[in-house]
Amino acid sequence: MSTKSIAFTFPGQGSQYIGMGQELAQARSQAREVFEEVDDALGVALSKIIFSGSGDELKLTENTQPALMAVSMAVMRVLEADGFLLKDNAYCVAGHSLGEYSALCAAGVFSLSDTAKLLRLRGQAMQRAVPVGKGAMAAIIGMEIDAVTSMIDSVASATNIVSVANDNSNGQVVISGEKAAVEAAAELAKEKGAKRALLLPVSAPFHCALMQPAADEMKDALAGATMHSPIVPVLANVTAELTENTDEIRQLLVEQITGVVRWRETILKMAPLGVDTLLEVGAGKVLSGLARRINKELTTKNIESLASIEAFLEAE
């Protein structure tokens, strides 16, 4: 397979589940060492929460974000140990929201321990930014991005914040903002022909202007973070464009806190770049499902368990 045909992608919040990565950690020392390093970096037994904690505990944003990254990096370490190296086999990397940090870690921009610390801080900062109950998010199913944007413009105001948070795929757009505004927009979406408008069980309204305090915190944290040039280009959430510049990456990570996750555009960008295979690295199959809806020509493969890793490597 051409070394320029694969994009490595990394999942975001919502893909987590209790027990993820446990079988791989039990089977392979490289995976086990990732969880141990993350635990040490954070000073908490995050792996215990991941493997056998409660769903509510794992769902806390400050736990979810480094947890999903740890699972993705455990898979990456096993792939690398078995000779499948990112720099030799990927055209680019991309990650959905917090998954962008996983992508950057995989590409060598941040160390594993620094990525864990940044994501824990990111989760805490996002939770602190808005009092519980003030914000909300909703998935609008069956409306395209332009229609959703136009629709919420009629609801939004300076004191009634609601905006597009995630452009996930054709007909799947997530909105975020103040609770009353999101609820009003969800009802309006149904009136305007959306198949469904579902309020999401999230702890904060991510990727909207209400997250500005968190963006300010992350700006300070990222200013002091050690960064290296990525070994392969990164398709950024905020721009859906390739970048290899660390100063730009730092700025885009700050903008990402309040900005739109342009995932549909990110996937559409891949084919013109010569990418024909999307490899979803880590927990779940969310990104594979979205990619198939966006571009049916893409081959999608999700690798998480030892069996799926071995099957993938055997096919290569």
Sequence and secondary structure as in RCSB ss.txt:
>XXXX:A:sequence
MSTKSIAFTFPGQGSQYIGMGQELAQARSQAREVFEEVDDALGVALSKIIFSGSGDELKLTENTQPALMAVSMAV
MRVLEADGFLLKDNAYCVAGHSLGEYSALCAAGVFSLSDTAKLLRLRGQAMQRAVPVGKGAMAAIIGMEIDAVTS
MIDSVASATNIVSVANDNSNGQVVISGEKAAVEAAAELAKEKGAKRALLLPVSAPFHCALMQPAADEMKDALAGA
TMHSPIVPVLANVTAELTENTDEIRQLLVEQITGVVRWRETILKMAPLGVDTLLEVGAGKVLSGLARRINKELTT
KNIESLASIEAFLEAE
>XXXX:A:secstr
  TTSEEEEE  TT   TTTTHHHHHH HHHHHHHHHHHHHHTS HHHHHHHS HHHHHSHHHHHHHHHHHHHHH
HHHHHHTT  HHHH SEEEESTTHHHHHHHHTTSS HHHHHHHHHHHHHHHHHHS TTTEEEEEEES  HHHHHH
HHHTT BTTB EEEEEEEETTEEEEEEEHHHHHHHHHHHHHTT SEEEE   SS  SSGGGHHHHHHHHHHHHTS
     SS EE TTTSSEE  HHHHHHHHHHHHHS B HHHHHHHHGGGT  EEEEESS SHHHHHHHHH TTSEE
EEE SHHHHHHHHHH 
